[in-house]
Amino acid sequence: MHKLTVEEMNRLDVAAFKEAPKLPLVVVLDNVRSLHNVGSVFRTADAFRLSGVCLCGITGRPPMVEIHKTALGAEDSVDWEYFEDPLAAVEALRRRGYLIFAVEQVAGSRPLHQLRLSPDQKYALVLGNEVKGVTQSVVDASDAAVEIPQYGTKHSLNVSVSAGIVLWEFAKQLGFSYE
């Protein structure tokens, strides 16, 4: 067995990515302060061919060297938009037919492994600030909350790690064909 080269992986270029079908899923970054986390979310959004990313509040926006360092160009392939207020992003997505899920530990949140999604529905996942989490007004405006069960001494994961875990589960359940 040998490691595949970039050519052997048949990766899409940016133009082909823009034209390719997308997973009906958007990530909303609610005041994420680390530019490296922002870049990492862009890279994961590219990997799963998401419909887009909404950057809100203090969340950094491309072009920025620190975002590019972890995004590796995904900030150019993935569609994104900026909202000063994360609640405005949630309201705009709801008007576009998205169900809003806060990724947060709140009363009544559903454990990720118990979540059942409809492949006919569009979803938006809100990920919050590294210290304060998802803004309470956004939690209140969400249709549901989902959390990643954790069994150690810590009760949180890095926001970009959380994004990868939750996006994998949503992509798997939505059964989206990447062909």
Secondary structure, DSSP 8 states (H G I E B T S, - for coil): -----TTTTT---HHHHHHS--EEEEEEEES---HHHHHHHHHHHHHTTEEEEEEETT---SS-HHHHHHHTTHHHHS-EEEESSHHHHHHHHHHTTEEEEEES--TT-EEGGG----TTSEEEEEEEBTTTBS-HHHHHHSSEEEE----SS-----HHHHHHHHHHHHHHHHT----
